[in-house]
Amino acid sequence: MNDLVLRSGRLWGRTGTEDVVVRGDRIVGIVPSGAERPVAGSPPAAVVDAGEGVVLPGLINAHCHIDKTLWGGPWVPHTAGCQLQGLIGDGRRRRGELGIPHEDRMAGLLTDMAAAGTTHVRTHTDIDPDIGLSGVEAVMAAAERLSGSLTVEQVAFPQSGLLVEGDTVELMEAALRMGVTTIGGLDPAGVDGDPVAHLDVVFGLADKYGAKVDIHLHDGGTLGLWQVGLIAERTKALSLQGRVAISHAFAVGEVARPEQRRVADLLAGAGMALFTCAGFSDPIPAPAVMRAAGVPVGLGTDGIRDLWSPHGSADMLVRVGQLAVRSGFRSEQEIELALWTATEGAAEALGLEGYGLREGATADFTVVEGVSAAHAVVEHLPRRHVFKAGVRLTT
């Protein structure tokens, strides 16, 4: 018998109102409202009224840094400026005095993310000789506290550099042995000054441990584009299609559309993905160009209320709206393209199985007030209900 029926929802991408039928943690049916009938002799399913709200698949924060967060703590003014090395140095100097990483703050942030409809998070956790693996351990503990509400995937991240910091490579490998599933990188040329050796380490560890790869690439111009090509070559050489992503990719966002289309074809040919955060004035790879070429694009918040920035929200619809504004999106279709990066695009980029609003998919979805998905995004409308693996998290 069905465990749950969500009545009278307007599913994104479909017409009319429909009922979503859930058994266990799976969607087993999507039918016109009122068409679903219980099996004779079976106990009644729990019924939740969507009230003709908009039903979206679980939202995905595909790039964040929860280990750095000050969420729920006292106000801390920003003092680090806006240059990369200054931000890295300030964060490393001050994290001890501020109790970073802080398990309770991370758990509080994850709780608020889940309440806003986020069901999957990829977070990059700092690893360096000073902090060791304490951040990885704290994120694991916070994620365990929220294990029934959202899924947390960690990236072992060399925030201060991979090769220029002694013992970092060994610590990154230790993180993979602990169960971290993705190996990160950071500006192989701009920070480490040796892109070939940097990628040797990252892809060597990925190959050894069967890990995925997610490399921060802030380097712009021809230097950044050259590194995109190097990463694509490594991906194809090790047959890691579908398992490698570049985060930020400022160099791609800087160039004109014809050049972006060329890079998109390169990425698609290597089976790679991109992640963007649409932060401040950072260049954004055009979602429409990437999607047309078959390159999945995921959206994240980057840091949330941390030493890098006092800004940030637990609500991914806020970030989707920011991407839409930064991209000049106004039409319903354009705003829905921005939403794609926090749903289907992100799911494909992360390699999530069983995602979406369809029969057989995991029952991760949220009901949002509003008359359309674009309306929900623009006004960041309240969540009426949030479901994770068929369990209602909110009332």
C-alpha positions, -999 to +999 in steps of 0.1 A: +000+000+000+011+036-006+027+053+024+019+088+013-001+107-012+006+144-019-026+158-031-032+186-056+003+198-064+014+217-095+045+198-105+072+219-122+073+213-159+038+197-160+003+210-164-027+209-141-028+196-105-016+161-098-011+137-069+023+123-061+021+087-047+050+076-025+058+041-012+088+038+011+114+063-002+102+062-039+077+080-060+055+052-074+029+072-092+020+107-105-016+109-114-043+136-120-056+149-088-081+126-072-074+097-096-054+076-071-075+052-052-064+030-022-060-008-027-090-026-012-083-040+022-051-019+027-046+007+054-051+043+042-021+062+032-011+095+049-025+123+028-008+157+026-025+186+008-002+206-015-030+232-018-021+237-055+014+248-045+044+244-069+062+211-064+099+212-070+124+183-068+147+186-038+170+216-041+207+210-043+235+232-030+263+219-052+291+241-039+295+254-003+319+255+026+300+247+057+331+240+077+339+278+077+304+290+087+297+314+116+260+306+112+240+313+144+271+328+162+278+364+171+283+390+144+318+391+130+327+421+108+345+413+075+381+425+076+399+404+049+393+425+018+384+407-014+416+393-029+420+355-028+453+352-009+441+378+017+409+358+022+428+325+025+453+340+050+427+358+071+405+326+074+435+305+085+447+331+111+413+337+127+396+304+127+411+293+160+398+324+179+363+319+164+361+282+170+360+272+134+351+245+125+321+245+149+299+214+147+268+230+163+269+259+138+273+236+109+244+215+122+223+246+126+230+257+090+222+223+077+189+223+096+179+256+080+190+243+046+168+213+050+138+234+061+142+255+030+140+224+008+176+215+002+180+177+002+216+174-011+248+194-003+283+192-016+307+210+007+344+216+004+363+211+037+396+228+044+426+205+049+461+219+057+489+210+082+475+233+109+439+221+109+446+186+098+415+165+095+395+181+123+372+199+098+365+166+080+356+150+113+334+180+124+315+180+091+309+142+093+295+147+128+272+175+118+261+156+087+253+125+109+230+147+130+210+157+099+212+123+082+175+119+078+170+154+065+196+159+038+226+142+023+260+158+027+289+150+004+324+162+014+353+173-009+388+172+006+399+207-002+435+221-001+424+257+006+459+270+013+475+251-016+482+214-023+519+214-031+531+246-013+520+233+021+539+204+036+520+172+045+488+184+027+489+157+001+492+130+028+463+146+047+442+147+016+448+110+011+440+103+047+406+121+042+398+097+013+407+068+035+382+082+061+354+080+036+355+114+018+344+107-017+357+136-037+392+150-041+395+188-046+421+211-061+428+248-061+442+269-090+469+245-101+489+274-117+478+305-097+482+290-062+505+260-065+525+273-095+529+239-110+497+227-128+512+195-141+524+183-107+491+195-090+470+176-114+493+145-111+484+144-074+447+151-077+441+127-105+465+101-090+445+101-058+412+100-077+424+070-097+438+052-066+406+056-044+379+057-071+372+093-060+355+121-079+373+153-087+362+189-081+388+217-087+384+253-078+396+274-107+397+311-101+425+317-126+412+338-154+422+346-190+443+324-212+460+308-181+426+296-168+414+284-202+447+264-206+441+247-173+405+238-183+421+220-213+446+202-190+419+190-167+398+178-197+428+158-210+434+141-176+397+133-174+397+115-207+430+098-201+417+082-169+382+075-183+367+096-155+338+110-176+309+120-154+332+122-123+351+155-128+340+191-123+354+225-123+341+250-097+338+287-105+356+285-139+360+323-141+380+320-173+351+304-190+327+331-179+350+359-190+351+351-227+325+359-254+298+334-263+315+319-294+345+310-272+323+297-245+306+274-270+341+261-280+349+254-243+315+239-237+321+214-266+355+206-250+339+200-216+311+179-231+336+158-250+354+150-217+321+143-198+328+171-174+306+194-153+308+230-140+297+246-107+290+282-103+280+304-073+271+336-091+288+355-063+294+393-062+308+402-097+324+369-104+323+358-141+296+332-147+298+305-174+265+310-194+241+282-183+223+283-216+255+277-236+266+249-213+232+232-213+229+234-251+263+216-254+253+189-229+275+202-200+256+199-166+259+230-145+253+230-107+247+260-085+260+266-050+262+293-023+299+292-017+306+304+018+277+313+041+282+338+068+319+332+073+352+351+073+352+353+035+319+371+034+292+382+059+265+374+033+247+341+025+215+323+030+204+288+037+177+291+010+188+280-024+159+299-041+177+331-029+208+320-048+188+309-078+173+344-079+208+359-077+220+338-106+189+349-126+196+386-119+233+383-126+225+366-159+198+391-169+171+365-169+135+379-170+113+354-188+097+324-172+119+301-193+151+319-184+143+319-147+135+282-149+170+277-165+185+293-134+164+269-113+177+240-134+212+246-120+199+240-085+179+209-094+183+187-125+216+203-137+232+200-103+219+164-099+235+154-132+267+173-124+270+154-090+261+121-105+230+116-083+209+086-091+172+085-088+167+122-088+137+141-100+099+143-102+091+111-119+080+075-111+109+055-096+128+085-084+137+091-047+109+110-030+129+142-024+107+172-031+093+204-017+061+223-021+064+260-025+038+287-025+032+306-057+016+302-091+048+291-110+083+280-104+096+314-116+072+332-091+086+310-063+122+319-073+117+356-077+099+361-044+117+333-024+083+321-014+077+300+017+080+262+017+047+245+026+062+210+029+096+194+025+101+157+019+133+137+021+132+100+010+094+101+014+095+115+050+078+149+056+103+171+074+080+201+079+043+207+085 
